[in-house]
Amino acid sequence: MVTQSRTSDDAGRRFERREEDLRARFLPKLKLVLAHVPFARDLLAAYYAMLDRETPMKVRVTLAAALAYFVLPFDVIPDFIVGLGYTDDAAILFAAIRMVSGAMQQRHYDAAQRWLDEAKKRP
């Protein structure tokens, strides 16, 4: 039992480190590519659901993995390819959201819309 608890604690700490990395990278990257990402609201809602401590841990981990794929520089289809660059990101995000759709709340989508509205106001 001690080993299982220690393993669980280690996994929790690794997730927290990855969450901190996503927090640092996600919004800046989204700002850079906002005009090219047609699924920005869903992407942001997933981000807010992942940050929400009321969201079940399995859901948070699933969303963190999908968001990490968006943030990390290596992709199946490189993001700079016009017209195709974000299709793999969108496919992974939509698959993750479908898997956890029951746990994503309206407040996550509302927060996403507020951020997008605010981003449109800034140059």
DSSP file (Angstrom, degrees, kcal/mol; ACC not computed):
  #  RESIDUE AA STRUCTURE BP1 BP2  ACC     N-H-->O    O-->H-N    N-H-->O    O-->H-N    TCO  KAPPA ALPHA  PHI   PSI    X-CA   Y-CA   Z-CA
    1    1 A M     >        0   0    0      0, 0.0     4,-2.4     0, 0.0     5,-0.2   0.000 360.0 360.0 360.0 -38.3    0.0    0.0    0.0
    2    2 A V  H  >  +     0   0    0      1,-0.2     4,-2.6     2,-0.2     5,-0.2   0.905 360.0  50.8 -62.1 -40.4    2.8    2.4    0.8
    3    3 A T  H  > S+     0   0    0      2,-0.2     4,-2.6     1,-0.2    -1,-0.2   0.911 110.2  48.7 -63.9 -43.2    4.3    1.9   -2.7
    4    4 A Q  H  > S+     0   0    0      2,-0.2     4,-2.3     1,-0.2    -1,-0.2   0.911 112.9  48.0 -63.9 -41.9    0.9    2.6   -4.4
    5    5 A S  H  X S+     0   0    0     -4,-2.4     4,-2.5     2,-0.2    -2,-0.2   0.912 112.2  49.0 -63.9 -43.5    0.5    5.7   -2.3
    6    6 A R  H  X S+     0   0    0     -4,-2.6     4,-2.6     2,-0.2    -2,-0.2   0.911 111.3  50.0 -63.2 -42.6    4.0    6.9   -3.1
    7    7 A T  H  X S+     0   0    0     -4,-2.6     4,-2.4     1,-0.2    -2,-0.2   0.905 111.0  49.3 -61.9 -42.3    3.4    6.2   -6.8
    8    8 A S  H  X S+     0   0    0     -4,-2.3     4,-2.3     2,-0.2    -2,-0.2   0.901 111.0  49.5 -63.7 -41.9    0.1    8.2   -6.7
    9    9 A D  H  X S+     0   0    0     -4,-2.5     4,-2.2     2,-0.2    -2,-0.2   0.911 111.1  49.8 -62.8 -42.8    1.9   11.1   -4.9
   10   10 A D  H  X S+     0   0    0     -4,-2.6     4,-2.5     1,-0.2    -2,-0.2   0.915 110.7  49.6 -62.0 -44.0    4.7   11.0   -7.6
   11   11 A A  H  X S+     0   0    0     -4,-2.4     4,-2.4     1,-0.2    -1,-0.2   0.901 109.9  51.7 -62.6 -40.8    2.1   11.0  -10.4
   12   12 A G  H  X S+     0   0    0     -4,-2.3     4,-2.2     2,-0.2    -1,-0.2   0.900 110.5  47.8 -62.7 -41.6    0.3   14.0   -8.7
   13   13 A R  H  X S+     0   0    0     -4,-2.2     4,-2.1     2,-0.2    -2,-0.2   0.893 111.1  50.8 -67.2 -39.7    3.5   16.0   -8.5
   14   14 A R  H  X S+     0   0    0     -4,-2.5     4,-2.4     2,-0.2    -2,-0.2   0.918 110.4  49.9 -62.9 -42.3    4.4   15.2  -12.1
   15   15 A F  H  X S+     0   0    0     -4,-2.4     4,-2.7     1,-0.2    -2,-0.2   0.918 109.1  51.7 -62.2 -42.8    0.9   16.4  -13.2
   16   16 A E  H  X S+     0   0    0     -4,-2.2     4,-2.2     2,-0.2    -1,-0.2   0.892 109.8  49.4 -61.9 -39.8    1.3   19.6  -11.2
   17   17 A R  H  X S+     0   0    0     -4,-2.1     4,-2.0     2,-0.2    -1,-0.2   0.913 112.9  47.1 -64.9 -42.1    4.6   20.3  -12.9
   18   18 A R  H  X S+     0   0    0     -4,-2.4     4,-2.5     2,-0.2    -2,-0.2   0.885 109.8  53.5 -66.5 -37.4    3.1   19.7  -16.3
   19   19 A E  H  X S+     0   0    0     -4,-2.7     4,-2.6     2,-0.2    -2,-0.2   0.915 107.8  50.5 -62.9 -42.2    0.1   21.9  -15.4
   20   20 A E  H  X S+     0   0    0     -4,-2.2     4,-1.9     2,-0.2    -1,-0.2   0.902 110.3  50.1 -61.5 -41.2    2.5   24.7  -14.5
   21   21 A D  H  X S+     0   0    0     -4,-2.0     4,-1.8     2,-0.2    -2,-0.2   0.913 110.8  49.1 -63.9 -42.9    4.3   24.3  -17.8
   22   22 A L  H  X S+     0   0    0     -4,-2.5     4,-3.2     1,-0.2     5,-0.3   0.913 108.5  53.6 -62.9 -42.2    1.0   24.4  -19.7
   23   23 A R  H  < S+     0   0    0     -4,-2.6     4,-0.5     1,-0.2    -1,-0.2   0.901 111.3  46.7 -57.7 -40.6    0.0   27.6  -17.8
   24   24 A A  H  < S+     0   0    0     -4,-1.9    -1,-0.2    -5,-0.2    -2,-0.2   0.825 124.7  29.2 -72.1 -31.9    3.2   29.2  -18.8
   25   25 A R  H  X S+     0   0    0     -4,-1.8     4,-1.9    -5,-0.1     5,-0.2   0.774 104.6  70.2-100.5 -29.8    3.0   28.2  -22.5
   26   26 A F  H  X S+     0   0    0     -4,-3.2     4,-2.7    -5,-0.2     5,-0.2   0.951  99.4  40.2 -65.0 -59.5   -0.7   27.9  -23.4
   27   27 A L  H  > S+     0   0    0     -4,-0.5     4,-2.4    -5,-0.3    -1,-0.2   0.892 114.9  52.0 -63.1 -41.3   -2.1   31.5  -23.4
   28   28 A P  H  > S+     0   0    0      0, 0.0     4,-1.6     0, 0.0    -1,-0.2   0.921 112.9  45.5 -60.0 -41.2    1.0   33.0  -25.1
   29   29 A K  H  X S+     0   0    0     -4,-1.9     4,-1.8     2,-0.2    -2,-0.2   0.921 111.2  52.6 -67.0 -41.6    0.8   30.5  -27.9
   30   30 A L  H  X S+     0   0    0     -4,-2.7     4,-1.0     1,-0.2    -1,-0.2   0.909 106.9  53.0 -60.8 -40.7   -2.9   30.9  -28.3
   31   31 A K  H  < S+     0   0    0     -4,-2.4     3,-0.4     1,-0.2     4,-0.3   0.892 109.1  50.4 -59.9 -39.1   -2.5   34.7  -28.6
   32   32 A L  H  < S+     0   0    0     -4,-1.6    -1,-0.2     1,-0.2    -2,-0.2   0.850 123.2  28.5 -67.3 -34.6    0.1   34.2  -31.4
   33   33 A V  H >X S+     0   0    0     -4,-1.8     3,-2.0     1,-0.1     4,-0.6   0.264  81.6 117.9-113.3  10.8   -2.1   31.8  -33.4
   34   34 A L  G >< S+     0   0    0     -4,-1.0     3,-1.1    -3,-0.4     6,-0.2   0.842  75.3  53.5 -51.7 -42.3   -5.6   33.0  -32.5
   35   35 A A  G 34 S+     0   0    0     -4,-0.3    -1,-0.3     1,-0.2    -2,-0.1   0.729 111.9  46.6 -67.1 -20.3   -6.5   34.0  -36.1
   36   36 A H  G <4 S+     0   0    0     -3,-2.0    -1,-0.2     1,-0.1    -2,-0.2   0.420  95.1  81.3-101.7   0.1   -5.5   30.6  -37.4
   37   37 A V    X<  -     0   0    0     -3,-1.1     3,-1.2    -4,-0.6    -1,-0.1  -0.848  49.8-179.4-113.3  97.2   -7.3   28.4  -34.8
   38   38 A P  T 3  S+     0   0    0      0, 0.0     3,-0.3     0, 0.0    -1,-0.1   0.659  83.3  55.6 -70.3 -13.3  -11.0   28.0  -35.6
   39   39 A F  T 3>  +     0   0    0      1,-0.2     4,-2.4     2,-0.1     5,-0.2  -0.028  68.1 125.8-106.8  29.9  -11.6   26.0  -32.5
   40   40 A A  H <>  +     0   0    0     -3,-1.2     4,-2.8     1,-0.2     5,-0.2   0.863  69.9  53.8 -59.5 -40.1  -10.1   28.5  -30.0
   41   41 A R  H  > S+     0   0    0     -3,-0.3     4,-2.5     2,-0.2    -1,-0.2   0.924 111.9  44.2 -63.4 -44.2  -13.2   28.6  -27.8
   42   42 A D  H  > S+     0   0    0      2,-0.2     4,-2.4     1,-0.2    -1,-0.2   0.900 113.1  52.3 -65.2 -40.6  -13.2   24.8  -27.3
   43   43 A L  H  X S+     0   0    0     -4,-2.4     4,-1.9     1,-0.2    -2,-0.2   0.927 112.7  44.3 -60.5 -46.6   -9.4   24.9  -26.7
   44   44 A L  H  X S+     0   0    0     -4,-2.8     4,-2.7     2,-0.2     5,-0.2   0.892 110.8  53.7 -66.7 -40.1   -9.8   27.6  -24.1
   45   45 A A  H  X S+     0   0    0     -4,-2.5     4,-2.4     1,-0.2    -1,-0.2   0.901 108.9  50.0 -61.7 -39.5  -12.7   25.8  -22.4
   46   46 A A  H  X S+     0   0    0     -4,-2.4     4,-2.3     2,-0.2    -1,-0.2   0.902 109.8  51.7 -63.7 -40.2  -10.6   22.7  -22.2
   47   47 A Y  H  X S+     0   0    0     -4,-1.9     4,-1.8     2,-0.2    -2,-0.2   0.933 111.5  45.7 -61.3 -47.4   -7.8   24.8  -20.6
   48   48 A Y  H  X S+     0   0    0     -4,-2.7     4,-1.3     1,-0.2    -2,-0.2   0.867 112.0  51.6 -67.0 -35.4  -10.2   26.2  -18.0
   49   49 A A  H  < S+     0   0    0     -4,-2.4     6,-0.3    -5,-0.2    -1,-0.2   0.893 108.6  51.9 -65.7 -38.7  -11.7   22.8  -17.3
   50   50 A M  H  < S+     0   0    0     -4,-2.3    -2,-0.2     1,-0.2    -1,-0.2   0.875 111.7  46.4 -65.0 -36.4   -8.1   21.4  -16.8
   51   51 A L  H  < S+     0   0    0     -4,-1.8     2,-0.5    -5,-0.2    -1,-0.2   0.729  89.2 101.5 -76.7 -22.0   -7.3   24.2  -14.3
   52   52 A D    ><  -     0   0    0     -4,-1.3     3,-1.6     1,-0.2     8,-0.1  -0.506  62.8-154.1 -71.0 116.6  -10.6   23.8  -12.4
   53   53 A R  T 3  S+     0   0    0     -2,-0.5    -1,-0.2     1,-0.3     4,-0.1   0.656  93.5  63.2 -66.8 -15.0   -9.9   21.8   -9.2
   54   54 A E  T 3  S+     0   0    0      2,-0.1    -1,-0.3    -5,-0.0    -2,-0.1   0.632  81.1  96.8 -83.1 -14.1  -13.5   20.6   -9.3
   55   55 A T  S <  S-     0   0    0     -3,-1.6     5,-0.1    -6,-0.3    49,-0.1  -0.597  92.2-101.5 -73.3 132.8  -12.9   18.8  -12.5
   56   56 A P     >  -     0   0    0      0, 0.0     4,-2.4     0, 0.0     3,-0.5  -0.220  27.9-119.3 -56.3 145.2  -12.2   15.1  -11.9
   57   57 A M  H  > S+     0   0    0      1,-0.2     4,-2.6     2,-0.2     5,-0.2   0.859 112.0  55.7 -57.6 -40.8   -8.4   14.3  -12.1
   58   58 A K  H  > S+     0   0    0      1,-0.2     4,-2.0     2,-0.2    -1,-0.2   0.894 110.4  46.6 -60.3 -38.4   -8.9   11.8  -14.9
   59   59 A V  H  > S+     0   0    0     -3,-0.5     4,-2.7     2,-0.2     5,-0.2   0.920 111.2  51.3 -68.1 -44.3  -10.5   14.5  -17.0
   60   60 A R  H  X S+     0   0    0     -4,-2.4     4,-2.6     1,-0.2    -2,-0.2   0.897 110.8  48.5 -60.4 -41.1   -7.8   17.0  -16.1
   61   61 A V  H  X S+     0   0    0     -4,-2.6     4,-2.2     2,-0.2    -1,-0.2   0.917 111.2  50.0 -66.5 -43.2   -5.1   14.6  -17.2
   62   62 A T  H  X S+     0   0    0     -4,-2.0     4,-1.9    -5,-0.2    -2,-0.2   0.931 114.6  44.1 -59.7 -46.9   -6.9   13.9  -20.5
   63   63 A L  H  X S+     0   0    0     -4,-2.7     4,-2.9     1,-0.2     5,-0.2   0.890 110.0  55.5 -67.3 -38.9   -7.3   17.6  -21.2
   64   64 A A  H  X S+     0   0    0     -4,-2.6     4,-2.5    -5,-0.2    -1,-0.2   0.903 107.5  50.2 -60.3 -40.5   -3.7   18.3  -20.2
   65   65 A A  H  X S+     0   0    0     -4,-2.2     4,-1.7     2,-0.2    -1,-0.2   0.925 112.5  46.0 -64.0 -44.2   -2.4   15.8  -22.6
   66   66 A A  H  X S+     0   0    0     -4,-1.9     4,-1.3     1,-0.2    -2,-0.2   0.909 114.7  47.5 -65.6 -41.5   -4.5   17.2  -25.5
   67   67 A L  H  X S+     0   0    0     -4,-2.9     4,-2.1     1,-0.2    -2,-0.2   0.865 107.6  56.2 -68.6 -35.6   -3.5   20.8  -24.6
   68   68 A A  H  X S+     0   0    0     -4,-2.5     4,-3.1    -5,-0.2    -1,-0.2   0.892 103.0  55.5 -62.3 -38.6    0.2   19.7  -24.4
   69   69 A Y  H  < S+     0   0    0     -4,-1.7    -1,-0.2     1,-0.2    -2,-0.2   0.889 109.0  47.8 -60.5 -38.7    0.0   18.4  -27.9
   70   70 A F  H  < S+     0   0    0     -4,-1.3    -1,-0.2     1,-0.2    -2,-0.2   0.894 117.8  41.4 -66.6 -40.7   -1.2   21.9  -29.0
   71   71 A V  H  < S+     0   0    0     -4,-2.1    -2,-0.2    -5,-0.1    -3,-0.2   0.869  95.1  88.1 -78.7 -39.3    1.5   23.7  -27.1
   72   72 A L  S  < S-     0   0    0     -4,-3.1     0, 0.0    -5,-0.2     0, 0.0  -0.298  77.9-128.8 -69.5 147.3    4.5   21.4  -27.8
   73   73 A P  S    S+     0   0    0      0, 0.0     2,-0.5     0, 0.0     6,-0.2   0.684  84.3  81.7 -73.0 -18.3    6.5   22.2  -31.0
   74   74 A F        +     0   0    0      4,-0.1     2,-0.3     5,-0.0    -2,-0.1  -0.772  57.0 162.7 -95.3 134.1    6.4   18.7  -32.4
   75   75 A D        -     0   0    0     -2,-0.5    -5,-0.0     1,-0.1    10,-0.0  -0.913  50.7-121.6-139.9 159.6    3.3   17.6  -34.3
   76   76 A V  S    S+     0   0    0      1,-0.3    -1,-0.1    -2,-0.3    -2,-0.0   0.919 116.2  27.8 -66.9 -45.3    2.2   15.0  -36.8
   77   77 A I  S    S-     0   0    0      8,-0.2    -1,-0.3     7,-0.1    12,-0.2  -0.972 101.6-119.7-116.2 113.9    1.3   17.9  -39.1
   78   78 A P    >   -     0   0    0      0, 0.0     3,-1.7     0, 0.0     6,-0.1  -0.234  16.7-128.8 -56.9 138.9    3.5   21.0  -38.5
   79   79 A D  T 3  S+     0   0    0      1,-0.3     6,-0.2    -6,-0.2     7,-0.1   0.725 101.4  67.7 -63.3 -23.6    1.4   24.0  -37.5
   80   80 A F  T 3  S+     0   0    0      5,-0.1     2,-0.8     4,-0.1    -1,-0.3   0.591  71.4 104.3 -76.8  -8.3    3.0   26.3  -40.1
   81   81 A I  S X> S-     0   0    0     -3,-1.7     4,-3.2     1,-0.1     3,-1.2  -0.643  79.2-125.2 -77.2 110.8    1.4   24.4  -43.0
   82   82 A V  T 34 S+     0   0    0     -2,-0.8    -2,-0.1     1,-0.2    -1,-0.1  -0.299  87.3   7.6 -60.7 131.6   -1.4   26.7  -44.1
   83   83 A G  T 34 S+     0   0    0      1,-0.1    -1,-0.2   -47,-0.1    -2,-0.1   0.029 136.4  43.4  88.6 -27.6   -4.8   25.0  -44.2
   84   84 A L  T X> S+     0   0    0     -3,-1.2     3,-2.0    -6,-0.1     4,-0.6   0.592  81.3  95.6-119.9 -18.8   -3.6   21.7  -42.6
   85   85 A G  T 3< S+     0   0    0     -4,-3.2     4,-0.3     1,-0.3    -8,-0.2   0.747  94.0  34.0 -53.2 -35.1   -1.4   22.8  -39.7
   86   86 A Y  T 3> S+     0   0    0     -5,-0.2     4,-2.7   -50,-0.1    -1,-0.3   0.344  90.0  95.1-105.2   7.4   -4.0   22.7  -36.9
   87   87 A T  H <> S+     0   0    0     -3,-2.0     4,-2.3     2,-0.2    -1,-0.1   0.900  88.5  45.9 -66.7 -38.8   -6.1   19.7  -38.2
   88   88 A D  H  X S+     0   0    0     -4,-0.6     4,-2.2     2,-0.2    -1,-0.2   0.895 113.1  50.7 -69.6 -38.0   -4.2   17.2  -36.0
   89   89 A D  H  > S+     0   0    0     -4,-0.3     4,-2.6     1,-0.2    -2,-0.2   0.929 112.2  47.6 -61.0 -44.9   -4.4   19.5  -33.0
   90   90 A A  H  X S+     0   0    0     -4,-2.7     4,-3.1     1,-0.2     5,-0.3   0.905 110.2  52.1 -63.9 -42.1   -8.1   19.9  -33.6
   91   91 A A  H  X S+     0   0    0     -4,-2.3     4,-2.1     2,-0.2    -1,-0.2   0.920 112.8  44.3 -62.2 -44.0   -8.6   16.2  -34.0
   92   92 A I  H  X S+     0   0    0     -4,-2.2     4,-2.4     2,-0.2    -2,-0.2   0.923 115.0  48.5 -67.2 -43.7   -6.9   15.4  -30.7
   93   93 A L  H  X S+     0   0    0     -4,-2.6     4,-2.9    -5,-0.2     5,-0.2   0.939 112.7  47.3 -62.0 -47.1   -8.6   18.2  -28.9
   94   94 A F  H  X S+     0   0    0     -4,-3.1     4,-2.5     1,-0.2    -1,-0.2   0.883 111.5  51.1 -64.6 -37.4  -12.1   17.1  -30.1
   95   95 A A  H  X S+     0   0    0     -4,-2.1     4,-1.9    -5,-0.3    -1,-0.2   0.929 112.5  46.7 -63.1 -44.0  -11.4   13.5  -29.3
   96   96 A A  H  X S+     0   0    0     -4,-2.4     4,-1.5     1,-0.2    -2,-0.2   0.923 112.6  49.3 -64.1 -43.7  -10.4   14.5  -25.7
   97   97 A I  H  X S+     0   0    0     -4,-2.9     4,-0.8     1,-0.2    -1,-0.2   0.902 109.6  51.8 -64.4 -40.1  -13.4   16.8  -25.3
   98   98 A R  H >< S+     0   0    0     -4,-2.5     3,-0.5     1,-0.2     4,-0.2   0.895 108.5  52.5 -61.9 -38.1  -15.7   14.0  -26.5
   99   99 A M  H 3< S+     0   0    0     -4,-1.9    -1,-0.2     1,-0.2    -2,-0.2   0.835 125.4  24.2 -65.4 -31.7  -14.2   11.6  -24.0
  100  100 A V  H >X S+     0   0    0     -4,-1.5     3,-2.3    -3,-0.2     4,-0.8   0.186  81.2 123.9-120.7  15.8  -14.8   14.1  -21.1
  101  101 A S  G X< S+     0   0    0     -4,-0.8     3,-0.5    -3,-0.5    -1,-0.1   0.784  70.4  60.8 -55.0 -32.3  -17.7   16.2  -22.4
  102  102 A G  G 34 S+     0   0    0     -4,-0.2    -1,-0.3     1,-0.2    -2,-0.1   0.745 105.1  49.0 -67.1 -21.8  -19.8   15.4  -19.4
  103  103 A A  G <4 S+     0   0    0     -3,-2.3     2,-0.4     2,-0.1    -1,-0.2   0.629  88.3  93.5 -93.8 -15.4  -17.2   17.0  -17.0
  104  104 A M    <<  -     0   0    0     -4,-0.8     2,-0.2    -3,-0.5   -58,-0.1  -0.679  67.4-153.3 -81.4 129.8  -16.8   20.2  -19.0
  105  105 A Q    >>  -     0   0    0     -2,-0.4     4,-1.3   -60,-0.2     3,-1.1  -0.583  27.5-112.3-104.8 161.5  -19.1   22.9  -17.6
  106  106 A Q  H 3> S+     0   0    0      1,-0.3     4,-2.8     2,-0.2     5,-0.2   0.841 115.7  64.5 -58.4 -33.9  -20.8   25.9  -19.0
  107  107 A R  H 3> S+     0   0    0      1,-0.2     4,-2.2     2,-0.2    -1,-0.3   0.820  98.8  54.1 -62.3 -29.0  -18.5   28.1  -16.8
  108  108 A H  H <> S+     0   0    0     -3,-1.1     4,-1.9     2,-0.2    -1,-0.2   0.912 111.3  43.9 -69.8 -42.0  -15.5   26.8  -18.7
  109  109 A Y  H  X S+     0   0    0     -4,-1.3     4,-2.4     2,-0.2    -2,-0.2   0.871 112.8  52.7 -69.3 -36.5  -17.0   27.9  -22.0
  110  110 A D  H  X S+     0   0    0     -4,-2.8     4,-2.3     2,-0.2    -2,-0.2   0.920 109.5  48.4 -64.0 -43.5  -18.1   31.2  -20.5
  111  111 A A  H  X S+     0   0    0     -4,-2.2     4,-2.2     1,-0.2    -2,-0.2   0.893 111.0  51.9 -63.0 -39.6  -14.6   31.9  -19.2
  112  112 A A  H  X S+     0   0    0     -4,-1.9     4,-2.4     1,-0.2    -2,-0.2   0.923 109.6  48.6 -62.4 -44.6  -13.2   31.0  -22.7
  113  113 A Q  H  X S+     0   0    0     -4,-2.4     4,-2.7     1,-0.2    -2,-0.2   0.891 109.6  52.2 -65.6 -38.7  -15.6   33.4  -24.3
  114  114 A R  H  X S+     0   0    0     -4,-2.3     4,-2.3     2,-0.2    -1,-0.2   0.922 110.3  48.6 -61.7 -43.3  -14.7   36.2  -21.9
  115  115 A W  H  X S+     0   0    0     -4,-2.2     4,-2.5     2,-0.2    -2,-0.2   0.924 112.6  48.0 -63.5 -43.5  -11.0   35.7  -22.7
  116  116 A L  H  X S+     0   0    0     -4,-2.4     4,-1.9     2,-0.2    -2,-0.2   0.913 111.3  50.0 -64.0 -42.5  -11.6   35.7  -26.4
  117  117 A D  H  X S+     0   0    0     -4,-2.7     4,-1.0     1,-0.2    -1,-0.2   0.904 112.9  47.1 -61.7 -40.5  -13.7   38.9  -26.2
  118  118 A E  H  X S+     0   0    0     -4,-2.3     4,-1.2     1,-0.2     3,-0.4   0.890 109.5  53.6 -67.9 -39.6  -11.0   40.6  -24.1
  119  119 A A  H  < S+     0   0    0     -4,-2.5    -1,-0.2     1,-0.2    -2,-0.2   0.846 104.4  55.7 -65.0 -33.7   -8.3   39.4  -26.6
  120  120 A K  H  < S+     0   0    0     -4,-1.9    -1,-0.2     1,-0.2    -2,-0.2   0.803 104.0  54.7 -68.0 -28.7  -10.2   41.0  -29.5
  121  121 A K  H  < S+     0   0    0     -4,-1.0    -1,-0.2    -3,-0.4    -2,-0.2   0.816  97.8  75.4 -74.1 -30.8  -10.2   44.3  -27.7
  122  122 A R     <        0   0    0     -4,-1.2     0, 0.0    -3,-0.1     0, 0.0  -0.584 360.0 360.0 -84.1 143.3   -6.4   44.3  -27.4
  123  123 A P              0   0    0      0, 0.0    -1,-0.1     0, 0.0    -3,-0.1   0.504 360.0 360.0 -70.2 360.0   -4.3   45.1  -30.4
